[in-house]
Amino acid sequence: MVFLIASPLLNPTVLGLLVYTFNLQVAILYFVTATVVAVIAGWLLQKFGFENSVKAEAMLGREESIGCSSSCGSGKPSQEHLLVRMFKNAAFDFKRAFPYLMIGVNIGAFVYGFVPTEIITAVAGAENPFAVPAAAFIGVPLYITVESLIALSSVLLAKGMGMGALIALIGSAGASITEVILLKSLFKNKLIITFLFVVFGMAVTAGYAYQLILA
């Protein structure tokens, strides 16, 4: 879960764009907030036994990845056999996840293509006292990468979005509808809801942290 939370938000491209678009202080604040929230969330999920929220069928059909088949014998499997197992597992995962991925892509593309930026900036404008949580809430259904969102940041700021709200919007992009629907093929609802809550909480924390520390 730490990997799922942190990987879309803390890759080198995102951090580099934050430094280039804003400044080093914003990038450091964003990095520290996302890292701390991700690590604490992962530890708590493990402590409270959320392993039970992984669907049993998520591992069905993956015997090749769990144990060695009879063709391996008692010795170490050959590199060729490992490659065959790897491609079989990849094909199995792709076939299982593809319908979920297509549903998520279509919903996200509709939201991204037909919701004007004016609506976003009106709801999450600088004059709105609840702009930070509103921006975090808006960011979840947007099917857009964090990198693309940073590139659009100057437009959103020019249309009236506050900087704290923009940071929250960028942070919440780690849980798009596409990703959530895809995770539905692996996790039970309890874990998906918790994942959304963690990403939303991280985004809101980062937004308010900017307002309190750097604004």
Buried (B, 14 or more C-beta within 10 A) or exposed (E): BBEBBBEBBBEEEBBEBBBEBBEEEBBBBBBEBBBEBBEEBBEEBEEEEBEEBEEEEBEEBBEBEEEBEEEBEEEEBEEEBBEBBEEBBEEBBEEBBEEBBEBBBBBBBEBBEEEEEEEBBBBBBBEBEEBBBBBBBBBBBBBBBBBBBBEBBEEBBEBBBBBBBBBBBBBBBBBBBBBBBBBBBBBBEEBBEBBBEBBBBBBBBBBBBBBEEBE
